[in-house]
């Protein structure tokens, strides 16, 4: 086993504008990638902490991702508008909608499809992948409606490997996905963890005394401590991964 890397982290706040993301557009799919994905590869941009994939996807009505395989990955899907239908080789089936968190643990191997069941409405969702802390587990699935918790304000644990009450459970003890739906002017703080990835899923926020971040913008915090966020005039929806 390799020795742990004990090199101290250099504090950093790295703002990534939406337009700087990799882009895939193939007719039925319009996808923006925060990190290297598929045919898009940059050796210096392969994730942040334990977060390896954060794809901002729009899938046209009546289309979607046909059956395909995954293994040894924790996959969390969060719908922003429309609906997404999930089926997998373990017999799981779900219709995802805004406010419903979904987790699929690929484990030793699973096949699934993700289709837009609507004949008229596109679906907009964010799909995020983190490494599991144990390889080769049995594949599994979980979904949970978090609408009431989000409507109460503040940061809400969406997916957690640390046993947060109300969150879907992921098999990664060093990762938590926090979400927020903020009214105009409402404030939260970025968690103080070694690696934090903030994604503005909708609306806008101001980062402390710094820049205003719009939909699709992201910030990568490395050993940077807590930072205040204030929602803009139309409010904001945020997805924040905190990993060690």
C-alpha positions in Angstrom: 0.0 0.0 0.0 1.3 3.4 -0.9 2.1 5.8 1.9 -0.4 8.6 2.4 0.5 12.0 0.8 1.1 14.3 3.8 2.1 17.3 1.7 0.2 20.3 3.1 -2.5 21.7 0.8 -2.0 25.1 -0.6 -5.1 27.3 0.1 -6.8 28.2 -3.1 -10.1 29.6 -4.4 -10.4 28.8 -8.1 -13.4 30.3 -9.9 -14.5 28.4 -13.1 -16.9 30.3 -15.4 -19.7 28.3 -17.0 -18.4 29.0 -20.5 -15.0 27.5 -19.7 -16.4 24.0 -19.3 -16.1 21.2 -21.8 -19.2 20.9 -24.0 -20.9 18.0 -25.8 -23.8 18.7 -28.1 -25.2 15.8 -30.2 -28.7 16.7 -31.1 -30.6 14.9 -28.3 -28.1 15.9 -25.6 -26.6 19.2 -24.6 -24.0 18.6 -21.8 -21.5 20.7 -20.0 -18.7 19.0 -18.1 -16.9 20.6 -15.1 -14.1 17.9 -15.5 -12.6 15.7 -18.2 -15.3 13.4 -19.5 -15.7 11.1 -22.5 -13.8 12.5 -25.4 -12.9 15.6 -23.4 -9.5 15.2 -21.7 -7.3 17.5 -19.8 -4.7 15.8 -17.5 -4.9 18.9 -15.2 -8.7 18.8 -14.9 -9.7 15.3 -13.8 -11.7 16.1 -10.7 -11.5 17.9 -7.4 -11.0 15.9 -4.2 -13.1 12.8 -4.6 -15.5 14.3 -7.1 -14.6 13.0 -10.6 -17.6 14.0 -12.7 -20.1 16.9 -12.6 -22.2 17.0 -15.8 -24.8 19.6 -16.4 -27.1 17.8 -18.9 -30.2 18.7 -20.9 -31.9 15.8 -22.6 -34.5 16.3 -25.3 -38.1 15.1 -24.9 -38.5 11.3 -25.6 -34.7 10.6 -25.8 -32.0 9.7 -23.3 -29.1 7.5 -22.4 -29.8 3.9 -23.4 -28.6 0.9 -21.3 -24.9 1.2 -20.4 -22.6 -0.1 -17.7 -20.8 1.3 -14.6 -18.7 -0.2 -11.8 -17.1 1.0 -8.6 -18.6 4.5 -8.6 -21.1 6.4 -6.5 -23.4 8.2 -8.9 -25.8 11.0 -7.6 -28.4 12.6 -9.9 -30.2 15.8 -9.2 -33.0 17.0 -11.5 -33.5 20.8 -12.0 -36.5 20.7 -14.3 -38.5 18.0 -16.1 -38.4 14.3 -15.3 -35.9 11.5 -15.8 -36.7 7.8 -15.8 -34.2 5.3 -14.4 -34.1 1.5 -14.9 -31.3 -0.8 -14.0 -30.2 -4.4 -14.1 -31.0 -4.9 -10.4 -34.7 -4.3 -11.1 -34.8 -0.7 -9.8 -37.1 1.8 -11.4 -37.7 5.5 -10.6 -39.0 8.7 -12.0 -36.8 11.6 -10.9 -38.1 15.1 -10.5 -36.9 18.3 -8.9 -36.3 17.8 -5.2 -35.8 14.0 -5.5 -32.3 12.9 -4.8 -31.1 9.6 -6.4 -28.0 7.5 -5.7 -26.8 4.5 -7.6 -23.9 2.5 -6.2 -22.4 0.7 -9.2 -20.3 -1.6 -7.1 -19.1 -4.7 -8.8 -21.2 -3.8 -11.9 -24.6 -2.5 -12.9 -26.3 -1.6 -16.2 -28.9 1.1 -16.4 -30.7 3.5 -18.7 -31.8 7.2 -18.1 -34.5 8.4 -20.4 -36.7 11.5 -20.6 -40.2 10.1 -20.5 -41.9 13.3 -21.5 -43.0 13.6 -25.2 -42.8 17.4 -25.0 -40.5 18.7 -22.2 -36.7 18.6 -22.0 -35.2 17.4 -18.7 -32.3 19.3 -17.1 -30.3 17.6 -14.5 -26.8 17.4 -12.9 -25.1 14.1 -12.5 -22.1 13.7 -10.2 -19.7 10.8 -9.6 -17.5 10.2 -6.6 -15.1 7.3 -5.9 -16.4 4.8 -3.3 -14.3 4.0 -0.2 -14.7 0.2 -0.9 -14.5 -1.5 -4.3 -16.6 -4.5 -5.4 -19.6 -3.9 -3.2 -23.1 -5.2 -4.2 -24.8 -2.6 -6.5 -27.6 -0.7 -4.9 -30.1 2.2 -5.4 -31.8 4.8 -3.3 -34.0 7.8 -3.9 -35.5 10.3 -1.4 -37.6 13.5 -1.7 -35.9 16.4 0.0 -38.3 19.2 -1.0 -39.5 20.0 2.5 -36.0 20.2 3.9 -34.8 22.5 1.0 -37.9 24.7 1.4 -36.9 25.3 5.0 -33.8 27.1 3.9 -30.1 26.8 4.5 -27.7 24.0 3.5 -29.3 20.5 3.3 -27.3 17.2 3.2 -28.4 15.6 -0.1 -26.0 12.7 -0.2 -23.7 11.6 2.6 -21.2 9.0 3.6 -21.3 10.3 7.1 -24.8 9.3 8.2 -26.5 12.7 7.9 -30.2 12.4 8.8 -32.4 12.7 5.7 -29.7 12.3 3.1 -29.3 9.5 0.7 -26.4 7.3 1.7 -23.2 7.0 -0.4 -20.4 4.5 0.1 -17.8 7.2 0.6 -17.1 8.2 4.2 -15.2 11.3 3.2 -17.8 13.0 1.0 -21.0 14.9 1.5 -23.2 16.7 -1.1 -24.9 19.7 0.3 -27.7 21.6 -1.5 -29.6 24.8 -1.0 -32.5 26.6 -2.5 -32.0 30.2 -1.5 -34.5 33.1 -1.5 -33.2 36.4 -2.8 -30.6 37.8 -0.3 -30.5 34.6 1.8 -27.0 33.5 2.9 -25.1 30.3 3.7 -21.5 29.4 4.2 -19.3 27.1 2.1 -18.3 24.1 4.3 -14.8 24.1 5.7 -13.3 21.0 4.3 -10.0 20.2 2.4 -11.8 20.0 -1.0 -15.1 21.8 -1.8 -16.8 22.1 -5.2 -19.5 24.7 -5.5 -21.8 24.6 -8.5 -24.4 27.2 -9.2 -27.3 25.2 -10.6 -29.7 28.1 -11.0 -29.8 31.8 -10.2 -26.8 33.6 -8.8 -24.8 34.1 -5.7 -22.1 36.5 -4.5 -19.0 34.9 -3.0 -18.1 37.0 0.1 -16.7 40.3 -1.1 -15.7 38.8 -4.4 -17.4 37.9 -7.6 -21.0 37.2 -8.4 -21.5 33.7 -9.8 -24.2 32.9 -12.3 -25.9 29.7 -13.4 -23.3 27.1 -14.5 -20.4 28.8 -12.7 -18.3 26.8 -10.3 -15.7 27.4 -7.6 -13.1 24.9 -6.4 -12.0 25.5 -2.8 -8.8 23.9 -1.6 -8.1 24.2 2.2 -9.7 27.6 1.9 -11.9 27.6 5.0 -15.6 28.7 5.2 -16.8 31.4 2.8 -20.1 33.3 2.9 -22.5 33.1 -0.1 -25.4 35.4 -0.6 -28.2 34.7 -3.2 -28.8 37.2 -5.9 -32.1 39.0 -6.8 -33.7 35.9 -8.3 -32.5 33.5 -5.6 -30.2 30.5 -6.2 -30.0 26.7 -6.2 -26.6 25.4 -5.2 -24.9 22.0 -5.2 -21.8 21.8 -2.9 -19.5 18.7 -2.6 -17.3 18.7 0.5 -14.6 16.0 0.5 -11.5 15.1 2.4 
